[in-house]
């Protein structure tokens, strides 16, 4: 910093103010300092700064070791939001959220001097494992399984998403809506099923669920074959887009028309769902907002904020797979806009 100050013709304190984006530095002076920094290749010594501020600017993230769309999208969104807010991110992926694994991950982060820990907790038992570990830095949960937890939590309202999908299908003229549920050891799967059930009970419609063995398109395809043998409902709400993709494949192979014979709605709005055959109606989760809220929750906790539970509203994205059950008045013409309906 002394070298930068000498080259720019300013004081050591002015260089510090520029680095910390202090508003009292004149633009011309700031520009000289930044040019000197670029010329000398100066980089702040983060270890030295941490000794002074007691902060490393690093957040730890504990997340399941999975490539599934939801947890992966949450991690990416959080990392980007953290970087935008000036934090670095250290990641620990766990195959099982046992107490021992959580403790080991937390100890790893504390050895790095992290300022806070974020836990992406999609499966049952995860929240209990985290709650049972003493952590001397702020901890924020990204999970819909948050009942009875005295920690800041951020989540997308999965119950509202299940309700949105089901109410949409009922409003389009479908008398029965079967739910292909995700694995019930996942908090999100439980909440989507609950939202579906709430909407059907409110409408006085029959409640019938068909649990899947997993989240994959192969699981959805297997359920689709079972439904073809047992008899098709008017509509199917699948717990995620991959299950819906498997259903569409099974129905298409059997000559079942979607949406004429059965309507299908998914969940997540994965990339490519607008190009399924037919384009898939789905529920979009606001992962970018989820990441921003999680970072802000850590920042608030670092300044003494009280634990709060935040919920983000999902969005229904309507496309052709859930078109009205009324027969079309004229043959549908495929054009460049049809993939968005």
Backbone torsions as a table, in degrees:
resi	resn	phi	psi	omega
1	UNK	NA	-33.8	176.8
2	UNK	-63.9	-39.3	178.5
3	UNK	-64.1	-42.1	178.5
4	UNK	-62.8	-44.3	-179.4
5	UNK	-61.3	-42.0	-179.1
6	UNK	-65.5	-42.9	-178.7
7	UNK	-67.1	-38.2	-178.1
8	UNK	-83.3	-11.4	-178.7
9	UNK	71.3	35.4	-179.7
10	UNK	-130.8	178.9	179.3
11	UNK	-84.6	161.7	174.1
12	UNK	-57.5	-38.1	-179.5
13	UNK	-64.9	-36.5	179.1
14	UNK	-66.3	-39.9	176.7
15	UNK	-60.3	-43.7	179.2
16	UNK	-60.7	-41.1	179.6
17	UNK	-64.7	-39.6	178.2
18	UNK	-63.6	-44.5	-179.3
19	UNK	-63.0	-32.1	-179.3
20	UNK	-95.9	10.9	176.7
21	UNK	55.4	42.9	178.6
22	UNK	-71.6	135.7	-174.2
23	UNK	-73.4	-10.5	-173.7
24	UNK	-82.3	-2.9	-178.5
25	UNK	-86.3	131.1	179.0
26	UNK	-67.3	145.8	-177.0
27	UNK	-54.1	-42.5	-178.3
28	UNK	-64.7	-39.4	178.4
29	UNK	-67.5	-43.0	178.2
30	UNK	-57.9	-43.1	-178.7
31	UNK	-63.0	-41.9	178.7
32	UNK	-61.5	-42.7	-179.8
33	UNK	-64.7	-43.6	-179.6
34	UNK	-64.7	-37.1	176.9
35	UNK	-65.2	-40.2	177.5
36	UNK	-64.6	-40.8	177.6
37	UNK	-59.8	-45.2	-179.7
38	UNK	-65.8	-39.9	-178.8
39	UNK	-64.9	-41.4	-176.2
40	UNK	-88.0	-9.8	-177.7
41	UNK	66.2	35.1	-176.8
42	UNK	-70.5	136.8	172.0
43	UNK	-129.6	133.7	178.2
44	UNK	-61.0	143.3	176.0
45	UNK	-84.7	100.7	-174.2
46	UNK	-66.3	-33.7	179.5
47	UNK	-65.3	-41.3	178.6
48	UNK	-66.7	-40.5	179.2
49	UNK	-62.9	-38.6	-178.9
50	UNK	-63.9	-33.3	178.2
51	UNK	-64.0	-33.4	-178.2
52	UNK	-82.7	-47.0	-172.6
53	UNK	-88.9	-14.9	-173.6
54	UNK	64.6	18.5	177.9
55	UNK	-130.9	140.4	177.4
56	UNK	-101.5	-11.7	-176.0
57	UNK	70.2	22.9	-178.0
58	UNK	-119.0	136.9	175.4
59	UNK	-116.8	139.9	175.1
60	UNK	-95.6	141.4	177.4
61	UNK	-124.7	124.0	173.4
62	UNK	-102.5	124.3	-175.0
63	UNK	-142.9	152.4	179.3
64	UNK	-67.4	148.1	178.6
65	UNK	-81.6	81.9	-178.0
66	UNK	-147.7	152.2	176.0
67	UNK	-99.3	10.0	-179.8
68	UNK	-60.9	148.0	-170.7
69	UNK	-58.9	-45.9	-174.4
70	UNK	-62.8	-58.9	179.9
71	UNK	-61.4	-38.2	-180.0
72	UNK	-65.9	-44.5	179.3
73	UNK	-64.2	-35.7	177.7
74	UNK	-64.4	-44.7	-179.9
75	UNK	-62.5	-47.0	-179.5
76	UNK	-61.6	-44.6	-179.1
77	UNK	-63.7	-40.0	179.9
78	UNK	-66.4	-43.5	-178.7
79	UNK	-61.2	-41.6	179.4
80	UNK	-66.6	-42.2	179.4
81	UNK	-66.4	-38.1	178.4
82	UNK	-64.3	-42.5	179.4
83	UNK	-63.6	-41.3	178.1
84	UNK	-61.4	-31.4	-178.5
85	UNK	-88.8	1.6	177.1
86	UNK	91.8	13.8	178.5
87	UNK	-102.1	150.8	166.0
88	UNK	-95.5	158.5	-177.5
89	UNK	-126.4	132.3	172.4
90	UNK	-113.9	133.6	-171.0
91	UNK	-116.5	136.9	171.0
92	UNK	-124.2	119.3	177.3
93	UNK	-99.8	132.2	-177.3
94	UNK	-115.3	134.2	175.5
95	UNK	-77.5	-30.6	177.2
96	UNK	-141.4	132.7	-178.5
97	UNK	-87.0	59.9	174.7
98	UNK	-81.0	162.6	179.2
99	UNK	-58.4	-40.9	-178.7
100	UNK	-64.1	-41.9	-179.5
101	UNK	-67.4	-40.1	179.1
102	UNK	-64.4	-43.8	179.0
103	UNK	-60.5	-43.8	-179.6
104	UNK	-62.4	-40.8	179.4
105	UNK	-66.4	-42.3	179.8
106	UNK	-64.1	-43.2	179.1
107	UNK	-62.2	-38.0	177.3
108	UNK	-61.0	-44.0	-179.9
109	UNK	-67.8	-42.2	-178.5
110	UNK	-64.0	-33.4	176.5
111	UNK	-65.3	-26.0	177.1
112	UNK	-85.7	-7.0	179.8
113	UNK	73.8	35.5	-178.6
114	UNK	-64.0	151.1	178.6
115	UNK	-83.2	-22.8	-178.5
116	UNK	-166.5	165.6	-178.9
117	UNK	-128.1	133.1	174.2
118	UNK	-112.9	133.4	-178.9
119	UNK	-117.1	116.5	172.8
120	UNK	-85.4	109.0	-167.7
121	UNK	-123.4	82.3	-175.4
122	UNK	-88.7	-14.7	-171.9
123	UNK	-111.6	153.2	-179.6
124	UNK	-62.7	142.5	-177.4
125	UNK	94.1	-22.6	-178.0
126	UNK	-65.5	-47.5	-178.0
127	UNK	-62.0	-41.1	179.1
128	UNK	-63.5	-40.7	-179.9
129	UNK	-62.8	-41.1	-179.5
130	UNK	-70.9	-42.0	-177.5
131	UNK	-64.6	-25.0	-178.0
132	UNK	-85.1	2.1	-177.7
133	UNK	-111.5	128.8	176.9
134	UNK	-79.8	125.3	179.6
135	UNK	-126.1	122.7	-175.6
136	UNK	-80.7	8.8	175.4
137	UNK	-124.9	162.7	-179.8
138	UNK	-57.8	140.4	176.9
139	UNK	-123.5	131.9	178.5
140	UNK	-122.6	132.9	177.2
141	UNK	-96.5	136.5	167.9
142	UNK	-110.5	95.7	-171.5
143	UNK	-168.7	145.8	173.3
144	UNK	-89.0	-7.1	176.0
145	UNK	-91.0	78.0	-168.5
146	UNK	-125.2	7.0	-177.4
147	UNK	-65.7	131.6	178.2
148	UNK	75.4	13.2	-177.7
149	UNK	-102.8	125.4	-179.7
150	UNK	-95.9	57.1	177.8
151	UNK	-136.0	152.7	172.0
152	UNK	-60.8	132.2	179.7
153	UNK	-131.7	147.0	177.0
154	UNK	-133.0	136.5	179.8
155	UNK	-158.6	162.9	167.5
156	UNK	-87.9	139.5	-177.9
157	UNK	-73.1	93.8	-176.8
158	UNK	-70.5	-34.3	177.6
159	UNK	-62.1	-45.0	178.6
160	UNK	-62.6	-36.7	178.4
161	UNK	-64.1	-43.9	177.1
162	UNK	-62.9	-37.0	178.7
163	UNK	-68.2	-41.5	178.6
164	UNK	-57.9	-48.8	-177.9
165	UNK	-61.3	-44.1	-175.6
166	UNK	-71.5	-43.3	178.7
167	UNK	-63.1	-35.5	177.2
168	UNK	-62.6	-45.3	-179.5
169	UNK	-65.7	-40.9	177.9
170	UNK	-63.8	-40.7	-179.0
171	UNK	-68.2	-22.9	179.9
172	UNK	-84.0	4.2	175.2
173	UNK	100.8	10.5	179.9
174	UNK	-88.1	125.8	-176.6
175	UNK	-80.2	-28.8	179.3
176	UNK	-131.3	139.1	-179.7
177	UNK	-128.9	107.6	176.9
178	UNK	-83.5	144.9	177.9
179	UNK	-110.9	123.5	170.0
180	UNK	-91.1	100.9	-171.2
181	UNK	-83.0	147.5	173.2
182	UNK	-76.5	175.0	179.7
183	UNK	-57.0	130.0	-171.5
184	UNK	-80.8	4.9	169.3
185	UNK	-91.3	9.2	173.8
186	UNK	-106.7	130.1	-179.9
187	UNK	-58.0	-43.9	-177.4
188	UNK	-61.5	-41.1	180.0
189	UNK	-63.0	-41.9	178.6
190	UNK	-62.0	-43.6	-176.1
191	UNK	-70.9	-36.8	177.1
192	UNK	-64.7	-39.4	176.3
193	UNK	-63.4	-40.9	179.8
194	UNK	-63.9	-41.7	178.2
195	UNK	-62.9	-41.5	176.2
196	UNK	-60.0	-46.7	-178.5
197	UNK	-64.5	-42.0	179.0
198	UNK	-59.2	-42.9	-177.8
199	UNK	-66.9	-40.5	179.9
200	UNK	-67.3	-43.7	-179.3
201	UNK	-64.2	-37.5	178.6
202	UNK	-65.8	-30.6	-178.9
203	UNK	-91.9	-4.7	-177.7
204	UNK	70.5	25.2	-178.8
205	UNK	-93.7	156.2	179.5
206	UNK	-64.3	143.4	-179.0
207	UNK	-106.8	116.2	-178.3
208	UNK	-145.1	117.9	-179.5
209	UNK	-115.5	154.7	177.6
210	UNK	-132.4	98.1	-176.2
211	UNK	-67.4	139.8	175.2
212	UNK	-94.1	161.7	179.5
213	UNK	-82.2	-20.7	-178.5
214	UNK	-158.2	-161.5	-176.5
215	UNK	-105.6	-0.1	-166.6
216	UNK	-86.1	165.2	174.9
217	UNK	-63.0	-33.8	177.5
218	UNK	-63.1	-39.4	176.3
219	UNK	-63.7	-42.4	178.4
220	UNK	-64.2	-38.7	179.1
221	UNK	-63.7	-42.2	178.9
222	UNK	-62.6	-41.6	177.6
223	UNK	-65.0	-39.9	178.9
224	UNK	-59.3	-42.0	178.1
225	UNK	-63.8	-38.4	177.5
226	UNK	-65.0	-40.2	179.5
227	UNK	-66.8	-35.8	178.0
228	UNK	-62.7	-35.1	179.4
229	UNK	-77.6	-35.8	-174.0
230	UNK	-87.1	-19.3	-176.9
231	UNK	113.9	130.7	-174.6
232	UNK	-81.3	142.2	170.5
233	UNK	-80.6	179.9	175.7
234	UNK	-71.2	-31.9	-176.0
235	UNK	-154.1	156.8	177.5
236	UNK	-130.8	129.2	170.4
237	UNK	-105.2	113.1	-179.7
238	UNK	-93.2	143.8	-174.0
239	UNK	-70.7	-16.4	169.4
240	UNK	-154.2	172.9	-173.7
241	UNK	-70.8	-30.5	178.8
242	UNK	-67.2	-41.1	174.5
243	UNK	-60.8	-41.8	178.6
244	UNK	-63.0	-39.6	178.6
245	UNK	-60.8	-42.9	177.4
246	UNK	-64.0	-39.3	176.8
247	UNK	-61.4	-46.8	-179.7
248	UNK	-59.9	-38.8	179.1
249	UNK	-65.3	-45.3	180.0
250	UNK	-63.2	-43.8	-179.6
251	UNK	-65.2	-43.0	-179.1
252	UNK	-63.4	-39.7	179.4
253	UNK	-65.4	-27.1	-179.9
254	UNK	-93.3	2.1	-179.9
255	UNK	79.8	12.7	177.6
256	UNK	-79.9	130.8	-176.5
257	UNK	-91.7	132.3	174.7
258	UNK	-116.0	120.9	14.7
259	UNK	-101.2	4.1	-172.8
260	UNK	-61.1	-44.8	-177.8
261	UNK	-91.1	-34.7	179.2
262	UNK	-154.1	134.6	176.9
263	UNK	-90.9	150.5	-178.6
264	UNK	-135.0	134.5	175.0
265	UNK	-129.7	139.3	177.8
266	UNK	-110.1	-160.5	-179.2
267	UNK	-152.5	130.8	174.5
268	UNK	124.2	-35.4	-172.8
269	UNK	57.4	55.7	175.5
270	UNK	-61.8	153.3	173.6
271	UNK	-56.3	131.2	179.2
272	UNK	102.5	-12.0	-177.6
273	UNK	-65.4	-25.4	176.9
274	UNK	-69.8	-10.7	-178.0
275	UNK	-116.3	11.2	169.4
276	UNK	-63.1	169.4	178.9
277	UNK	-119.5	101.5	-2.0
278	UNK	-80.0	169.2	176.1
279	UNK	-53.2	136.7	-167.8
280	UNK	-93.0	126.6	166.6
281	UNK	-71.5	136.7	-175.0
282	UNK	-154.8	173.5	178.2
283	UNK	-108.7	123.1	-176.6
284	UNK	-93.0	132.3	174.5
285	UNK	-97.1	139.2	-179.1
286	UNK	-87.0	77.7	-175.8
287	UNK	-65.2	-37.9	179.1
288	UNK	-60.4	-44.6	178.1
289	UNK	-65.8	-37.5	178.0
290	UNK	-60.0	-44.4	178.6
291	UNK	-63.2	-44.5	180.0
292	UNK	-62.4	-43.7	-178.8
293	UNK	-64.8	-38.0	-179.9
294	UNK	-65.5	-43.0	177.8
295	UNK	-63.1	-43.4	179.9
296	UNK	-64.6	-34.6	178.5
297	UNK	-64.3	-38.2	176.2
298	UNK	-66.1	-46.6	-179.7
299	UNK	-59.1	-41.4	178.3
300	UNK	-63.8	-41.6	-179.7
301	UNK	-64.9	-34.3	179.8
302	UNK	-67.3	-24.1	179.4
303	UNK	-102.4	15.6	174.0
304	UNK	92.0	14.1	178.9
305	UNK	-67.3	153.1	-179.7
306	UNK	-83.4	148.9	178.6
307	UNK	-56.8	136.6	179.3
308	UNK	-140.0	153.6	176.8
309	UNK	-109.3	120.0	-177.8
310	UNK	-113.9	137.8	-179.4
311	UNK	-127.7	134.0	-177.8
312	UNK	-106.6	131.8	-178.7
313	UNK	-74.4	133.5	174.7
314	UNK	-80.8	174.3	-177.0
315	UNK	-130.6	131.9	175.7
316	UNK	-81.8	128.6	177.7
317	UNK	-112.5	108.7	-173.1
318	UNK	-90.9	126.0	174.4
319	UNK	-132.3	-166.6	-166.4
320	UNK	-75.6	-17.7	-175.8
321	UNK	-66.2	-12.4	-179.7
322	UNK	-122.8	26.6	-178.7
323	UNK	-57.3	158.5	-177.8
324	UNK	-53.1	146.8	178.7
325	UNK	-75.3	-8.2	177.0
326	UNK	-67.2	139.5	179.6
327	UNK	-64.3	141.3	-179.8
328	UNK	-65.4	147.4	-180.0
329	UNK	-80.9	-18.8	178.7
330	UNK	-149.7	154.7	179.0
331	UNK	-57.4	139.2	-179.1
332	UNK	-75.8	134.3	178.4
333	UNK	-101.2	122.9	178.5
334	UNK	-78.5	127.7	175.8
335	UNK	-140.6	-173.2	-175.2
336	UNK	-64.7	-21.5	-178.2
337	UNK	-91.6	-8.9	-171.4
338	UNK	-66.0	-27.6	-178.3
339	UNK	-69.8	-12.5	-179.4
340	UNK	-97.2	1.7	-177.5
341	UNK	-100.3	NA	NA
